[in-house]
């Protein structure tokens, strides 16, 4: 396939409060699990249906294709098939996504984004401050069966690019520095939480590959997240005899700002160059994609005028696009945050996370111009 140029459809089937705070309004919780636990089932069903019906539509697929993208990465929850009450399934929306993708000549990467008990303790893992999934063999097995069912349902669909086995299983270093660690709503529930060890992750990836490859046609790709350990994989997938696999890494320049307080273009360039080299090194063994990235940064937001801010966003977009071009492709996080582009975000820093706004403001070139 040609180089991937795409975007994520996050916050559609897997909710993240920071992206759409209105969904959590007046509930007083920080993640989807607690939203489900706190809201009356009938009210929850109405809330979720309205969101899923309107947040991503066929119109969006047409627009994404018009901008020159060739792929969408769709995060899905472990309860997608509706077999984990009180969570409400959503497989019918993924069915629609495949219909729309085929119509507008887009490929779909299904991304299994959450686990029961969470694989990272983030809100995007469904349960803030809790990370215990890998310690529960029954839930590990359940996750594998979800992957199998996804493969059985979509494996032969012409729009399927592949399936990503698991989003962001967390490393030790990231776990101990993550702002969500220790922030669980229920401290008892969080007891025993910790990172996802590399030996466990390697075995889970072996099992997932074996079970997916038994179902998927050989031309469909199996995608593995690096677990925030891009340099640790080396020739693992080659040695295991895995065919048609891709390694996914997520690179956010804003994360670097927590450790490098000098916000100047050269600081960002040093970081971007280091990440590019890491990608190129890993790609000597296995193709690598930058499956999540964005142009959000404090340097641009510090611009004194709107023109200066725009110039800085545009510059950082260019620098990253040049760097990630050395990979097998990239997918922006996220396609959108707030649906209505005419309504300002609740916080200015969120604007640059929204690809539709980046295109509207000309901070980001259309992908067909790359």
N, C-alpha and C positions, 0 to 999 in steps of 0.2 A: 504493500500500500504506500501511497505518497505520504510525505511528512504530515504528521497530525497537526492540525491547526483548529483548536476547538475551545469549548467552554463547558463549565460545570453547570448543571441545573440543581444546585444545592438549595436547601430550604423549601423544596417542593414536597418530596415524600419523606424526607428526614428534616425535622424542624431544628432551627437554631435561633434562640431567642434574640440574640444581638442583631440578627438580620431583619427580623420582623417582630418588634416588640409588641405590636398591637395584638398578636395572637395570644399573648400571655397577659394581656391587660387585666389588672385587678385580681390576678390569681396569686401573685406573690411567690412564684416558683421560677427556677432557672433553667429547666430542661424539659424535654418532651415526656420523659417518664413521670415526672411529678405533675405535669399538666394533666396527663391521663389519670393519675391517682386522685387529683383534687377536683376535677370537673365532673359534674353529673353526666352519666353516660349519654343521655339524649342530647344534652347541650354540647357535649364533646363531639358527637357524631355530626351535628349541624355545623359546628365550627370547622371541623376537619374537612367536611364535604365542600363547604364554601371556599376554603383555602385551596384545596386540591383542584377544584373545578376552574378556578380563576387565576391562580398564580403562574401557571405555565399552560399555554394553549397552542393550538395549531399555528396561530399567527406568529408565535415566537420561533417556531421551527422554520417558518418561511423567512423570517427576518434574519435569523442566524445564518441560514444558507446564503441569503442575499449578500451578507457581509463577507462571504468567502470562506466561512468555516466549513470543515468537512466532518466534524465529529462533535457529539455531546457526551459528556460523562454524567451518568445519572446515579446519584446516591440513593440507595434503597435500604430500608430497615430490615432487621431479621424477622419482623412480624409481617412482612409484605403479603404473605399468603393468608393472613387473617386467622392464624391458628394459635395466637398467643394473647387471649383476652386478658385484660380489657383493652389492649391495643387494637386499633382498627386497621385492617389490611388495606392494601392499595394496589394490588397487582393489576387491576383493571386500568389504572392510569399508566402503568408501564406498557400495557398492551397498546394504549392509544399512542404513546410516545413512539413505539415501533412503527405504527401505521404512518404517523407524521414524518418520521425520519426517512422511511422508504419513499414517501411521496416527494420529499424535498432533497433526496439524494445525500442524506447524512448518515454517518455510521454511529452506532451506539456502543458505548462502553458501560456495561452494568457494573456498578461499584457497590459491593456489599459494605455498607458504611457503619453498621452498628452490630453489637453483640449483646445478648442477655448478660448483664453484669458488667458490661463495657470492657473494651480493650484499651482504653486510654484515659478514662476519667474526665474527658472533655464533654461539653454540652453536645458537640457533634457526634459523640459516641452514645448519646442518649441519656446519660446518667452522670451528672457532674460529681466529681470527687470520689467516684467508685470505680475500681479497676480490678475485677476479680474473675472475669470470664475464663481466663486461661487455667484457673485452678479448679474448674468444675468440668470433669470429663463428659458429663451428660450434655452440658450446654455446648461444649466443643463439638460433640457429635451432632447436636442439633444444627449448629452453624454449617457443618459440612452437608447436611441434608438440604438446607436452604440453597446452597450452591448447586447441588445436584438438580433440584427442582427448577431452578432458574435455567440451567443448561438444557434440561429436557424441554422446557417451554419455548425457549428462544434460540436454541442451538443451531437450528437450520434456517433461521430467519435471515434473509439477505442483508438486512440492515445491521445485524450484529457484528461488531468488530471483535468483541471479546468480553470476558468477565474478570473483574478485579476481585481477588479472593477476599481481601480484608483491608479496610482503610485505617491507616495510621496506628498499627499496634505499637505501643509506646516503649521507648527505650528507658534504661535506668536514668541517664543524664537528663533526658527531657522530662521524665516523671518527677524527679526531685526539684526541678526548676519551674515546672508548669504552675501557673497561677491558680488553676482549678484544684490542684492536689491539696487535700485537707479541707476542702470546701463543701463536703457532702451535706445534704439536707438532713440525712439520718446518719449520725456518727456510728451507730451500731452496724448499720448496713455496710458502712465503709471499712469496717475492721477486716484486716487481712488483705487490703488492697496493696498493689505494688505494680512494678513494671512487667512487661511481657519478656521473659528471658529468651535469649537467642536460641538455645537448644530446643525449647518448646516451639518457637516460631518456625525453625527449620523443619521440624517434624510435621507441624501443621501444614506447611507449604507442600511438603512431600505428599501428605495425605490428600490435600485439596487438588493438587495436580493430577494424581492418579485417578481420583474419582471424577474430576471434570474431563480429563482427556478421554476417559472411557465413554463419554457421552458426546462431547463436542466434535464436530468435523475438524480435521487436522488443520484447516486453513483459519480456524477461529483462534484468537490469541488468548492466552491466560496471563493475567497481569498480577504482579506481586508488588505491594508497597515495600519500600526499603526499611520500614520500621524505624525511621530516623537514624539509620545505620548504613548509609549508602556505600561507604568504603569497606564494609565488613563482608560483603557477599562475594566479591571476586569471581571465582569460577564455579561457585556452588551449583548454579543451575546447569552448567555444562557438565560438571562431574556427575550430576544426578540424571543426566540423559534427557533433560526436559527440552521439548521442541516447541517452537513458536511461542516463546514467552517474552515478556517485557517487564522491566523493573521500573517502578514508578517512584519518583522522588518529589517532595514538595518543598519549594524554596520561596520564602517570604523575606523581602529586604527589611520590612518593618521589624521582624524579629531580631535582626542584627542591631537595631537601634537601642535595645535594652542593655547591650554590652559595649557599644561604641558611641559615646555621647557626642562626638563631633559630627555634625550633620552637614557635610559638604559633598559635592559630586564625587571627589576622589575617594572618599570613604566608601560610598556605595559601589564605585567601580572596583575597588579592591575586593569587596565582598562578592560581587557578581563574578569577577574573574576567578576567585577561588572556587566558587560553586561550579562554574563552567568546567574548570579543570577536573573537579571531582566527578562530574557527569561523564566527561570524556574518558577518564580513567576507568570508571565502572563499565562504560560502554564497550571497552575492549573485549569484554566477556559476553555481555548481554545488552541488547538494545535498552536505552533508558529514555523515558519521557518525563517531562516536568508536568506532572498531573495537576498541580495547583500552584499558582503564583498570582501576584497582583502588583499594582504600582503604588499602593498606599505607602506614604512615607511622610515623616515630620518635616523634612527639608522643604518639600513643596508647600505644605500647609503653612509654613512660616513665611511664605512670600508676602510682600507688603501690598501687592495689587493682584487683582484677578489674572491679569496678563502674566505676571511673574509666576504665579502659581501654575498656570496652564503651561508655561514654558518649562518649568521644572518637572511637571508630570510627563510631558511629552518627551523630555530628554531621558527620563528614567525608563519610560516605555521602550524607547529606541535601544537603550543600553541592554535591557533584558531580552528584547526580541532578538538582538544580534547574538547574545550569549546562548539563549535556548535553541537557536537555530542549529547548534552543533549537536543537539540531541535528536531523538527520533520524533520529537514533536512536543507540543505543549497544550495545556487546557487551562484557561483563565478561571480563577475563582473570584467572583461568581458571575453568572450571566446577569443577575439582577438581585437587588435587595428589596426595595420598595417598588411595587408594581407601577404606580403612577409617577412618571418622570417629572411631572409638574409640581409634585409635593416634595419639599426639601426633607432630607434625612433629619433624624433627631439629633445627629452629631455630624459635623462636617467631615471628619476623617473617614466616614463610611462611603462617601461619594465615589472614591477611587477604587473601591472594592466592586463596584457595580459596572460591568462591562458595557451595558447599554448606555449608561451615563458617560462613560469614557469615550464611547463612539460619538455620542451626541455633542460632547464638549471638544471633540477633536484632540483628546489627549492620546488616543490610541488609533492607529491606522486600521482601516478595514483589512481583514485578513487576506482578501484577494489582491491587496496592494503589496503584500510581503514577497 
